[in-house]
Amino acid sequence: MTGTVFDIKEFAVFDGPGIRTTVFMKGCPLRCRWCHNPEGLSPAPQLMVSTAACVHCGACSRVCRHPDKCIACGECVAACRYGYRKIAGKRWDAEELAKRLMKGREFFEDGGGVTFSGGEPLMQWPFVREVIRHMPGIHTAIETSGYAPDDVFDEMRKTVSLVMMDWKVSDPEAFRFWTGANQEPVRRHMEALCAGETPFIVRMPVIPGVNDRKEHFETLANMTAGARSLMRVELLPYQKAAGAKYAMVDMDYRPGFDESPAPRMFPEVFEERGIQVRQFR
Amino acid sequence: MTEELKTLQWNGWHHAFRRKAEESAAAAWRKPGMDDRRRTARRMSAALEAEQPVMFPGEIIAFTRTVTAMPMIFSREEWEAIRKNHYIHELGNVSNLSPDYGRVIRSGLLALRERAETLCPGQPVTEEIDAVLGLTARYAAAAREAGLTDLARVLERVPAYGAETFREALQSLRILHYALWYEGNYHNTLGRFDQYMMPWLERDLAEGRETRESAYELVKAFFLACNRDSDLYPGMQQGDNGQSLMLGGMTPDGRDGYNLLSDMCLEACGELKLIDPKINLRVNRDTPPEIFEKGTRLTRLGLGFPQYANDDIVIPALEDLGYAAEDARNYAVAACWEFIIPGRGMEIPNIGALSFAQVTDRTIRAHLAECRDMEELKAYLARAIRADVLDQMAERKNLYVIPSPFLSLFFDGCLESGRDISEGCVYNNWGFHGTGLAPAADMLAAVEKTVLSGDIPAERLIAAMDADFEGEEVLRETLRHDCPKMGNDDGAAPYAAWLLHTFAESVKDLRNERGGRVRAGTGSAMYYITHAAALGATADGREAGVPLPANYAPSLNIRLNGPLSLIRDFTVPDLKEAINGGPLTVEFSESVFSQEDAVKKVAQLVRMFIRKGGHQIQLNTVNREKLLDAQRHPENYRNLIVRVWGWSGYFTELDKCYQDHIIRRAELSV
């Protein structure tokens, strides 16, 4: 079985406990307006160009055989002497990927492991499940939007060691506006996590003017208060560099909100309810 | 108190007192018939007599250098004549040693003077001792005059007499260290400070003379003093002053030496955030995670230290080379990373350097076309490495080192035997650095995959290299990104292991003219600049002009998989064979440390390198944007500290080629 991966990051310090390697699975059903990994959206391999650094020497155009529509053949990648071009998205065989990840096994022994992120890793769940099957004894974590079919989400909960799930926008209408998707399954899956046994962390991307409101924090706090398996809530403030990679995949970044103010944070909402909260910079 | 001193010192309050000695001063010692030892002593005593005591307001640990430069002991003609007949290492002075400060601080200079007089009356060293004590007496008077009674009392006792308190011991160390520079010795390291100073601290704490807090203030004052004159002691670059200090590690009798003072030193460095002393930390597979975490907190500050050394590897490797067990256990480092023995080694650990990259490139160009397989290429390469090493040894004959009677007091047996330290000591081994190991391994991996597999003719590869890959971009890309790379855990490490082993085997039977051995290493010193300049494009897809990595580190033009692959690959070679030292160097982006638990994770990573048999590791925290901005606006970044090769310095004080290299390394940061 094969899957498409757009990056493997060793020593990913923000993706769970201990020393971890994070696998970024390509493809996502959501279109969050603040997404900082645009190369993770499309499920297909695609060309990425460091347009800002490009000196326009023309070497890539000279070798290009598909000027009308890029097929990510990669010939221009070799032609660029500066290394400014690459193909995002590599097909991996599940067993091969597991082998590659298991090389770090001795580093994982002190609480670390492998994290699957994306994109939305549940979009390629059968592949992810297969990779996990080939890594017995390894602590596995998943970073998900929670947007997936119920049976996939349920199976995932029973398979991985730790779930890290986003809670993006509380209001269903607003959720659809900012992410392009239906919130219903996401809410259902959050409730399932709260009621279940699998350790989980909720991550809140906090976007200025979008969801930096106290009611939003309170909605999540009320949902999760008393959840036995909840380890903590993590607050991820919006980074202004989020738009940096859009030009590289030939997309426009149109966030639709004012990026400049620092998002407001309400960690006390969780603290008051005895929920551990961690704020990222 | 130290805070005010730090501000004054940082602003160069004492620079107003600085002046240069006249060249004519040399008339006092450049006399026909005056031998080199006497000249050294006369020069040192003249310099110390010319010194004016400088008393900082609220001074705690005194002694400030004001005479910035002194003419050397020989005239130019005399020196040229000596050079004609001798091999001269670097500037010609004794350098890069680890003196046994403890013995001199304990006995005091007067007792040593008496012993010298008994053994051989009128030795040059007595002149030097008298000059040191003369200046100390003037400092004591100045302290009294300034109303610094405690300081005056200390200066009236040390270094004339054996120190009795921690403060006296620190002041004595300061004066002795200061005097060593004045004798002309350079890269005067500080050795196992926490070991030789601990007895005084322990006694003061037990007898209530100091509290932990008051003793900590003294440590800070001493560290501060190490930064006072260090801008006058540059090596290759500003900051390359050799003031390394070793903490922790096994004691000569086999105990764990990490103590309260080790802890205080780590804490003091973190608080002062200055480039000196440069902290090294000895660890082993059983060192508790907390100690790695303390070290990592310094790394997070961007100080470029501590540098860790692994007792599990270094001690047995030194024993294998013939060091006695108690000496091997007592190792410290030279200015950068070379393992040396305090008070017993007159070693020259940087006398030569093998450029793995050059010798591999040369062999590929000359012989690849005729090789049917890797074994044949390796055979040529092994011969080339051996020949390179022999050539360097042949040039290093009839060594002359400027004598150092005062420094000799700090070394075992010198006073008794009358042999100056410049002529040798218990250990007289030499060391060869090994630069560009990773690029060399990458070259071998690349030719194996492309040429020896039959895919590409050797002639085509060589022609592409000669053309700097002009018109062969696809080949270059294949070489650079589709072939195994040392550090990516994809098959290049065995080549590095073979290269290092071959280097170690090539020096194994060599003996220098002092009977010492030759040690192979993985360090680069400044050679990563010069060795790279001598190379054209190479078979690993590296274009001409791309620098070589510093020390034991991956090539600079590759995409790295990450620190796990890096550590796995760099612990494949048998590093006991590379015991001249040279650290794995890893760059971390500042952002890695934005969460508190990152300290624990980075510490785990270091610990894993140690547990997997790494010999030495050094981590940097960098911010590429900040470095670029510092190049544009140096005035805003006066205190930006970076690790250069084996030492930390201020970024804005470096030559541009070293700045650029650091920026390039930052691009590979985790």
Contacts between the chains, C-beta under 8 A, distances in Angstrom:
chain1	res1	chain2	res2	distance
A	8	B	561	7.2
A	8	B	562	7.8
A	9	B	562	6.4
A	10	B	561	5.9
A	10	B	562	2.6
A	10	B	563	5.9
A	10	B	564	4.4
A	10	B	565	6.3
A	10	B	670	8.0
A	11	B	562	5.4
A	11	B	563	4.6
A	11	B	564	6.2
A	11	B	601	7.3
A	11	B	605	6.7
A	11	B	670	5.7
A	13	B	592	5.5
A	13	B	595	6.7
A	13	B	597	7.8
A	13	B	598	4.8
A	13	B	601	5.5
A	14	B	595	6.8
A	18	B	601	6.9
A	18	B	604	7.3
A	19	B	564	7.3
A	19	B	601	5.7
A	19	B	604	5.6
A	19	B	605	6.5
A	19	B	608	7.8
A	21	B	562	7.5
A	21	B	564	6.7
A	59	B	473	6.9
A	77	B	477	7.0
A	78	B	473	6.0
A	78	B	474	4.4
A	78	B	476	8.0
A	78	B	477	3.8
A	78	B	478	7.4
A	79	B	473	5.3
A	79	B	474	7.2
A	79	B	477	8.0
A	80	B	473	7.8
A	81	B	469	7.6
A	81	B	473	5.9
A	81	B	476	7.4
A	81	B	543	7.9
A	83	B	480	7.9
A	83	B	557	8.0
A	103	B	489	5.8
A	103	B	564	7.2
A	103	B	565	7.1
A	103	B	568	6.5
A	104	B	564	4.2
A	104	B	565	7.9
A	104	B	568	7.9
A	106	B	608	6.9
A	106	B	612	7.6
A	107	B	564	5.1
A	107	B	567	7.7
A	107	B	604	7.5
A	107	B	605	7.3
A	107	B	608	5.6
A	110	B	604	5.6
A	112	B	601	7.9
A	112	B	604	7.8
A	278	B	595	7.6
A	280	B	594	7.0
A	280	B	595	6.8
A	281	B	594	4.5
A	281	B	595	7.9
